[in-house]
Structure formats: C-alpha cells, structure tokens
Amino acid sequence: MPFKQIDTIMSWAKSINAIVFLDVQVGQSTVEEEVNSLLKYLKYPNVHLGIDPEFAMKKGKSLELKLELFRLRI
C-alpha cells in the first residue's frame, strides 16, 4: 500500500480514536526492510504490526520453522 494511503487511514483512525493494523507480507522483501519502511507509523500507540510469513516460504521449509526464524530475528 502506498504511504499516501496509509497516511489517509492514519487520519481516519485518529478522527475516531481507532487502531491501525499494518500487515506486511515478506515474499519479495525481508522483515527488516518492511519494518524500517514503516517506522514512522509504528511509533504511534494505535498502530500495530502483523507479519505474514507464508509468502516468504521456500520449497521444503515448514511454516513452523519459518515462524521460529522470524521470532529469532526480531
């Protein structure tokens, strides 16, 4: 989602005291790159981060292993 759209959602959320949930999918990137690009939003207490590891799966790896690797890196 372009940052301009996130900014719009942030504005809407602020006007009604709502939370914003940013969900990243790391199939073409890394968790670190995705989180770094969202740091300006993650500093707000109403913003939450979700990480979808299934798009980063490589052949022969299990989902449980991938989740553990994400947990260790963060």
Summary of the structure (lengths in Angstrom):
residues: 74
radius of gyration: 14.1
end to end distance: 22.5
largest distance: 46.1
contacts: 161
relative contact order: 0.17
helix: 54%
strand: 16%
